[in-house]
Amino acid sequence: MVNRIVVGAHYGLKDWIAQRATAVVMAVYTALIVAVILVARPADFEAWRAIFAHGFIKFASFLFALSLFYHAWIGMRDLWMDYIKPTGLRLALHVLTILALVGYAGWAASILWRL
């Protein structure tokens, strides 16, 4: 019988695919927003506000934000697991990262839906 000792992140294919999928979502959103801005050519705050007042743009922006936060979580979690050896410090960094990203998601939602 072979006993494997798992060290580091090693979450495998699921997280690799999630990183690529979130990157694709962010790239598509970026292309969409660039196209909208080139067509609309907003000149003042009210024009910018009108662009982001549309339900689809709000949804796409929030999907972008969630993709960004999940992408960041996977990257930071792997970084903490690979390079921070003391377990207590690593756990604290995980918790602080999660709290920050959840807070940012709430902040993004409040910004988008208060427009």
C-alpha positions in Angstrom: 0.0 0.0 0.0 1.3 3.4 -0.9 0.6 6.3 1.5 0.6 9.7 -0.3 1.4 12.8 1.7 -0.5 15.7 0.2 1.2 19.1 0.6 0.4 22.5 -0.8 -2.9 23.3 -2.6 -3.2 20.5 -5.1 -6.9 21.1 -5.7 -6.4 19.9 -9.3 -8.5 20.1 -12.4 -11.6 21.7 -10.8 -9.8 24.8 -9.7 -7.7 24.9 -12.9 -11.0 25.0 -14.9 -12.6 27.5 -12.5 -9.6 29.9 -13.0 -9.9 29.6 -16.8 -13.7 30.0 -16.8 -13.6 33.1 -14.6 -10.8 34.5 -16.8 -13.0 34.0 -19.9 -16.0 35.6 -18.2 -13.8 38.7 -17.3 -12.4 38.9 -20.9 -15.9 38.7 -22.4 -17.2 41.4 -20.1 -14.2 43.6 -20.8 -14.9 43.3 -24.6 -18.6 44.0 -24.0 -18.0 47.1 -22.0 -15.4 48.4 -24.4 -17.9 47.9 -27.3 -20.7 49.7 -25.3 -18.4 52.6 -24.4 -17.2 53.0 -28.0 -20.8 53.0 -29.3 -22.4 55.2 -26.5 -19.4 57.5 -26.1 -20.5 58.8 -22.6 -19.4 62.4 -22.1 -20.7 63.1 -18.6 -21.7 61.4 -15.4 -25.3 61.0 -16.4 -24.3 59.2 -19.6 -22.2 56.8 -17.6 -25.0 56.3 -15.1 -27.4 55.6 -18.0 -25.2 52.9 -19.3 -24.9 51.1 -16.0 -28.7 51.6 -15.2 -29.6 48.8 -17.7 -30.4 45.6 -16.0 -28.2 43.5 -18.4 -25.2 45.7 -17.7 -25.8 45.5 -14.0 -26.1 41.7 -14.2 -23.0 41.4 -16.4 -21.0 43.8 -14.1 -22.0 41.8 -11.0 -21.1 38.5 -12.8 -17.7 40.1 -13.6 -17.2 41.1 -10.0 -18.1 37.6 -8.7 -15.8 36.0 -11.3 -13.0 38.4 -10.2 -13.5 37.6 -6.6 -13.6 33.8 -7.1 -10.6 34.0 -9.4 -8.8 36.0 -6.7 -9.8 33.5 -4.0 -8.4 30.5 -5.9 -5.1 32.4 -6.5 -4.7 33.7 -3.0 -5.7 30.4 -1.4 -3.1 28.6 -3.5 -0.5 31.2 -2.7 -1.2 31.0 1.1 -1.1 27.2 1.0 2.1 27.0 -1.0 4.2 29.6 0.8 2.8 30.2 4.3 3.9 27.3 6.4 2.7 28.1 10.0 -0.8 26.7 10.1 -2.2 29.5 12.4 -0.9 32.3 10.2 -2.2 30.5 7.0 -5.7 30.1 8.6 -5.7 33.7 9.6 -4.8 34.8 6.0 -7.5 32.5 4.6 -10.1 34.0 6.9 -9.0 37.6 6.2 -9.0 36.9 2.4 -12.5 35.4 2.5 -13.8 38.3 4.6 -12.3 40.9 2.3 -13.7 39.2 -0.9 -17.2 38.7 0.6 -17.2 42.3 1.7 -16.1 43.5 -1.7 -18.9 41.4 -3.3 -21.4 43.1 -1.1 -19.9 46.5 -1.8 -20.1 45.8 -5.6 -23.8 44.8 -5.3 -24.7 47.9 -3.3 -22.9 50.1 -5.9 -24.6 48.5 -8.9 -28.1 48.4 -7.5 -28.1 51.9 -6.0 -27.5 53.5 -9.4 
